[in-house]
Amino acid sequence: MKIVIIEDEKDLGVLMRNFLVKQLNIKSPDASVKVAASLLEGLECINSMKPDWVFIDNNLPDGKGINEINRIKNTNPEIGARIVMMSAMTNLREEAFREGADYFLDKPISFVEVKNILTNGSSARNR
């Protein structure tokens, strides 16, 4: 499983990465889970890795994550990555789904919710 986390809060990105590596029992984390601190870096990771999952924050130093969901979905439709929008702005939930997000995580992040999303991710959307 390949995962890209686009999160400018470095500590949160590292925590998420470590949690996902442990929960998913990922044997080669350096090749499988990347943390990007900007949209540009994240989009580069997506294009090179072709991930199964993309966790994307909304407020990033070089733009809004919500504005990139549709582009991520449409640029590489063959990837079929599941996109998880992360934001403290719960009023973005419906817009994120309209843009193509598969899940929405409220900040502060609940790792129980992250685990639930990954467990149920192959079949349902978190609406």
C-alpha positions as CSV (number, residue, x, y, z in Angstrom):
1,M,0.0,0.0,0.0
2,K,1.3,3.5,-0.9
3,I,0.2,6.6,0.9
4,V,0.9,10.3,0.5
5,I,0.2,12.7,3.4
6,I,0.1,16.4,2.4
7,E,0.3,18.2,5.7
8,D,2.4,21.3,6.6
9,E,2.3,20.7,10.3
10,K,5.4,18.6,10.4
11,D,4.7,16.9,13.8
12,L,1.2,15.9,12.6
13,G,2.6,14.5,9.3
14,V,5.2,12.5,11.2
15,L,2.7,11.2,13.7
16,M,0.3,10.1,10.9
17,R,3.1,8.5,9.0
18,N,4.3,6.5,12.0
19,F,0.7,5.5,12.9
20,L,-0.1,4.3,9.4
21,V,3.2,2.4,9.1
22,K,2.4,0.6,12.4
23,Q,-1.3,0.0,11.7
24,L,-0.8,-1.3,8.2
25,N,2.4,-3.2,9.1
26,I,4.3,-1.6,6.2
27,K,7.6,-3.3,5.7
28,S,9.3,-0.6,3.6
29,P,8.0,2.7,5.0
30,D,10.5,5.0,3.2
31,A,9.2,3.8,-0.2
32,S,5.5,3.4,0.8
33,V,4.6,6.5,2.9
34,K,5.6,10.0,2.0
35,V,4.9,13.2,3.9
36,A,4.8,16.4,1.9
37,A,4.7,19.9,3.5
38,S,3.2,21.7,0.4
39,L,0.8,21.1,-2.5
40,L,3.6,21.2,-5.0
41,E,5.6,18.6,-3.1
42,G,2.5,16.5,-2.5
43,L,1.5,16.6,-6.2
44,E,5.0,15.5,-7.2
45,C,4.8,12.6,-4.7
46,I,1.4,11.6,-6.1
47,N,2.7,11.7,-9.7
48,S,5.8,9.6,-8.9
49,M,4.3,7.1,-6.4
50,K,0.8,6.5,-7.7
51,P,-0.6,6.1,-4.2
52,D,-3.6,4.1,-3.0
53,W,-4.4,6.8,-0.4
54,V,-3.9,10.6,-0.2
55,F,-4.4,12.5,3.0
56,I,-4.6,16.2,2.2
57,D,-4.8,19.2,4.6
58,N,-6.8,22.2,3.4
59,N,-4.6,25.1,4.6
60,L,-1.2,24.7,3.0
61,P,1.5,27.3,2.4
62,D,1.0,27.3,-1.4
63,G,-2.8,26.9,-1.6
64,K,-5.9,25.2,-0.5
65,G,-6.1,21.4,-0.6
66,I,-9.8,21.4,-1.4
67,N,-9.0,23.1,-4.7
68,E,-6.7,20.2,-5.7
69,I,-9.0,17.2,-5.0
70,N,-10.6,17.2,-8.4
71,R,-7.2,17.6,-10.1
72,I,-5.7,14.7,-8.2
73,K,-8.7,12.5,-9.1
74,N,-8.7,13.5,-12.8
75,T,-4.9,13.8,-13.5
76,N,-4.3,10.1,-12.7
77,P,-7.8,8.4,-12.9
78,E,-6.1,5.0,-13.3
79,I,-4.6,5.3,-9.9
80,G,-8.0,5.3,-8.2
81,A,-6.5,6.8,-5.0
82,R,-8.8,7.3,-2.1
83,I,-8.6,11.0,-1.0
84,V,-9.1,12.0,2.7
85,M,-9.6,15.7,3.2
86,M,-8.4,16.9,6.6
87,S,-9.5,20.3,8.1
88,A,-10.6,22.0,11.3
89,M,-13.2,23.8,9.1
90,T,-16.1,21.3,9.3
91,N,-18.1,23.6,7.0
92,L,-15.8,22.3,4.2
93,R,-17.1,18.7,4.5
94,E,-19.8,18.9,1.8
95,E,-17.7,20.9,-0.6
96,A,-14.9,18.4,-0.2
97,F,-17.2,15.5,-1.1
98,R,-18.5,17.5,-4.1
99,E,-14.9,18.0,-5.2
100,G,-14.4,14.2,-5.1
101,A,-13.0,13.5,-1.6
102,D,-13.8,10.0,-0.4
103,Y,-13.5,10.9,3.3
104,F,-13.3,13.9,5.6
105,L,-11.3,14.0,8.8
106,D,-12.0,16.7,11.3
107,K,-9.0,18.3,13.0
108,P,-7.7,17.7,15.5
109,I,-7.2,14.3,13.9
110,S,-8.5,11.2,15.7
111,F,-6.4,8.2,15.0
112,V,-9.3,6.0,15.8
113,E,-11.1,7.7,12.8
114,V,-8.0,7.2,10.6
115,K,-8.0,3.5,11.5
116,N,-11.8,3.3,10.7
117,I,-11.3,4.9,7.3
118,L,-8.6,2.5,6.4
119,T,-10.5,-0.5,7.7
120,N,-13.7,0.5,5.8
121,G,-11.9,2.2,2.9
122,S,-12.4,-0.5,0.3
123,S,-16.1,-0.3,0.3
124,A,-17.7,2.8,1.6
125,R,-17.5,6.6,1.6
126,N,-17.5,8.4,4.9
127,R,-20.4,10.8,4.6
